[in-house]
């Protein structure tokens, strides 16, 4: 059995091909991410990975659309989005396959 703390992971990522990680693989990346209200990430896309975001707390805005608790957003390769935390937010992010250096800002 392995035990870890999410607080020891970088930006919430705990499965993937990076350090530290609880499970090292390039098949998938998984994170539990928290954002303070007002946090903004510039528009970006992935050439290889599909990114799935599940909102577990709060409200977010992606590409001008608002999403709240229980919403699941799937971004396919080459689909670009920005990210804005309307409120304090927590979400689960899954990227597959795991692909290092696959984030391209628009």
For each residue, the residues with C-beta under 8 A, 3 or more apart:
1:
2: 22 23
3:
4: 8 9 14 20 22
5: 8 9
6: 9 12 14 32
7:
8: 4 5 20
9: 4 5 6 12 13 14 20 21 22 31
10: 13 18 20
11: 31 33
12: 6 9 31 32 33 34 93
13: 9 10 16 18 21 29 30 31
14: 4 6 9 21 22 23 30 31 32
15: 21 22 23 25 28 29 30 31
16: 13 21 23 24 25 26 28 29 30 95 98
17: 21 24 25 26 29 98 100
18: 10 13 21 29 100
19:
20: 4 8 9 10
21: 9 13 14 15 16 17 18 24
22: 2 4 9 14 15
23: 2 14 15 16
24: 16 17 21
25: 15 16 17 28 98
26: 16 17 97 98 99 100
27: 96 97 98
28: 15 16 25 94 95 96 97 98
29: 13 15 16 17 18 49 93 94 95 96 98
30: 13 14 15 16 92 93 94 95
31: 9 11 12 13 14 15 92 93
32: 6 12 14 56 90 91 92
33: 11 12 90 91 92 93
34: 12 88 89 90
35: 39 58 60 85 88 89 90 91
36: 39 85 88
37: 58 85 86 87 88 89
38: 84 85
39: 35 36 83 84 85 89
40: 82 83 84 85
41: 44 82 83 84
42: 82 105 106
43: 80 81 82 105 106
44: 41 80 81 82 103 104 105 106
45: 75 77 78 79 80 81 103 104 106
46: 49 50 51 75 77 78 95 99 102 103 104
47: 77 78 99 102 104
48: 77 97 99 102
49: 29 46 77 95 96 97 98 99 102
50: 46 74 75 76 77 95 96
51: 46 74 75 93 94 95
52: 72 73 74 75 93 94 95 96
53: 60 62 72 73 75 91 92 93
54: 71 72 91 92 93 94
55: 58 59 60 67 68 69 70 71 72 73 89 91
56: 32 69 90 91 92
57: 69 88 89 90 91
58: 35 37 55 68 69 85 86 87 88 89 90
59: 55 66 67 68 85 86 87 89
60: 35 53 55 66 67 68 83 84 85 86 89 91
61: 64 65 66 67 83 84 86
62: 53 65 67 73 81 82 83 84
63: 81 82
64: 61
65: 61 62
66: 59 60 61 86
67: 55 59 60 61 62 71 73
68: 55 58 59 60 71
69: 55 56 57 58
70: 55
71: 54 55 67 68
72: 52 53 54 55
73: 52 53 55 62 67
74: 50 51 52
75: 45 46 50 51 52 53 79 81
76: 50 79
77: 45 46 47 48 49 50
78: 45 46 47
79: 45 75 76
80: 43 44 45 106
81: 43 44 45 62 63 75
82: 40 41 42 43 44 62 63
83: 39 40 41 60 61 62
84: 38 39 40 41 60 61 62
85: 35 36 37 38 39 40 58 59 60 88 89
86: 37 58 59 60 61 66 89
87: 37 58 59
88: 34 35 36 37 57 58 85
89: 34 35 37 39 55 57 58 59 60 85 86
90: 32 33 34 35 56 57 58
91: 32 33 35 53 54 55 56 57 60
92: 30 31 32 33 53 54 56
93: 12 29 30 31 33 51 52 53 54
94: 28 29 30 51 52 54
95: 16 28 29 30 46 49 50 51 52 98 99
96: 27 28 29 49 50 52
97: 26 27 28 48 49
98: 16 17 25 26 27 28 29 49 95
99: 26 46 47 48 49 95 102
100: 17 18 26
101:
102: 46 47 48 49 99
103: 44 45 46
104: 44 45 46 47
105: 42 43 44
106: 42 43 44 45 80
